[in-house]
Amino acid sequence: MSHLSYKTLSANKETANKEWLLVDAADQPLGRVASKIAALIRGKHKVNFTPHVDCGDNVVVINAEKVKLSGNKWESKEYIRHTGYPGGQRSINATDLLAKFPERLIEKAVKGMLPKNRLGRKLYTNLHVFVGSEHDKVAQKPKKVELN
């Protein structure tokens, strides 16, 4: 056979069908909801998935404050950052982070599951996390996605 009967199609910026999806994080385990969101942002659920192209969807997450952690993670899980100054390492546990910035629990979990390169930084901008059931992306008409 001298020719192929099919062609491998590779998505690019113009051919990627980007949609807006709505995810409700209420009463969902943090790791499970984050891994499913990361796959949606990456575009792994699409037939024209291309690893080096942003072909995923924009994801709007609501009810970020109602996410669940199992076991003793509310007290033992620590989020560490550094101010940039000597001795400037600061840590905060999950309970305190939820009280101050509830959306950052999901943001940090999803960011850790994206590629650590230029593409990952670009994909991270497709995530929009909101506290409560109201969001400001109504004009985009996001489609509700059931994660279970």
C-alpha positions in Angstrom: 0.0 0.0 0.0 1.7 3.2 -1.1 -0.6 5.7 0.6 -2.4 6.1 3.9 -6.1 5.8 4.0 -6.3 8.3 6.8 -4.6 11.5 7.9 -3.6 12.4 11.4 -5.2 15.7 12.2 -3.4 18.1 14.5 -5.3 20.9 16.2 -4.0 24.5 16.2 -5.2 27.8 17.5 -7.6 28.3 14.7 -9.1 24.8 14.5 -9.6 24.3 18.3 -13.3 24.5 19.3 -13.0 26.2 22.7 -16.2 26.1 24.8 -17.2 27.5 28.2 -18.0 24.8 30.8 -19.5 25.2 34.2 -18.5 22.9 37.1 -20.1 22.8 40.5 -17.5 21.9 43.2 -20.0 21.6 46.0 -19.5 18.4 48.1 -16.8 17.1 45.7 -13.4 15.8 46.9 -10.7 18.4 46.1 -8.3 16.1 44.2 -10.9 14.4 42.1 -12.6 17.6 41.0 -9.2 19.2 40.3 -8.0 16.3 38.1 -11.2 16.4 36.1 -11.0 20.2 35.7 -7.3 19.9 34.6 -8.3 17.4 31.9 -11.1 19.7 30.7 -8.7 22.7 30.5 -6.1 20.6 28.8 -8.6 19.3 26.2 -7.9 15.6 26.8 -11.6 14.8 26.4 -11.6 16.0 22.8 -11.0 13.8 19.7 -8.5 16.4 18.3 -6.4 16.6 21.4 -2.9 17.8 20.6 -0.4 17.9 23.5 1.4 21.1 22.4 -1.6 23.2 21.7 -4.2 25.0 23.9 -7.2 23.1 22.5 -9.0 22.7 25.9 -12.1 24.6 27.2 -12.5 27.5 29.5 -13.8 26.2 32.8 -15.9 28.2 35.3 -16.0 26.7 38.8 -18.6 27.7 41.3 -19.1 26.8 45.0 -15.3 26.6 45.6 -15.8 27.0 49.4 -17.9 23.8 49.6 -15.1 21.5 48.4 -14.3 18.5 50.7 -11.0 17.1 52.0 -10.8 13.6 53.5 -9.1 12.5 56.7 -7.0 14.9 58.7 -6.0 17.1 55.7 -7.8 20.2 56.8 -5.2 20.6 59.6 -2.2 18.7 58.2 -2.1 19.9 54.6 0.2 22.9 54.2 0.5 25.4 51.4 4.0 26.9 51.4 5.1 30.1 49.8 8.2 32.4 50.0 8.2 36.2 50.2 11.6 36.5 48.4 13.4 37.7 51.5 15.8 35.7 53.7 13.8 33.7 56.1 10.6 34.5 54.3 9.1 31.1 54.0 5.5 31.2 55.1 3.0 28.3 55.4 -0.7 28.1 55.9 -2.9 25.1 56.4 -6.0 24.2 54.4 -8.5 25.4 57.0 -6.9 28.9 57.2 -6.6 29.1 53.4 -10.3 28.2 53.1 -11.2 31.0 55.5 -9.1 33.6 53.8 -9.2 32.7 50.1 -11.5 29.7 49.4 -10.9 29.8 45.6 -7.2 29.2 46.0 -7.7 25.6 47.2 -9.0 24.7 43.7 -6.6 27.0 41.9 -3.5 25.5 43.5 -4.7 22.0 43.0 -5.5 22.5 39.3 -2.3 24.4 38.7 -0.2 21.6 40.1 -1.8 19.2 37.6 -1.1 21.3 34.5 2.2 21.1 32.6 5.1 23.1 34.1 6.0 25.2 31.0 4.7 28.0 28.8 1.7 26.0 27.7 0.7 25.3 31.3 0.9 28.9 32.2 -1.4 29.7 29.3 -3.8 26.9 30.1 -4.1 28.2 33.7 -5.6 31.4 32.4 -8.6 29.3 31.2 -9.6 28.6 34.8 -12.1 30.9 36.5 -13.0 30.0 40.2 -15.8 31.7 42.1 -17.0 31.5 45.7 -20.7 30.9 45.9 -23.1 30.0 43.1 -22.9 33.3 41.3 -20.3 34.1 38.6 -19.6 36.9 36.2 -19.2 34.7 33.1 -23.0 34.5 32.3 -22.5 36.3 28.9 -20.4 33.3 27.7 -23.3 30.9 28.4 -21.2 28.1 30.0 -22.6 24.6 29.6 -23.0 22.7 32.9 -20.8 19.6 33.2 -21.5 16.7 35.6 -18.2 15.3 37.0 -19.7 12.2 38.6 
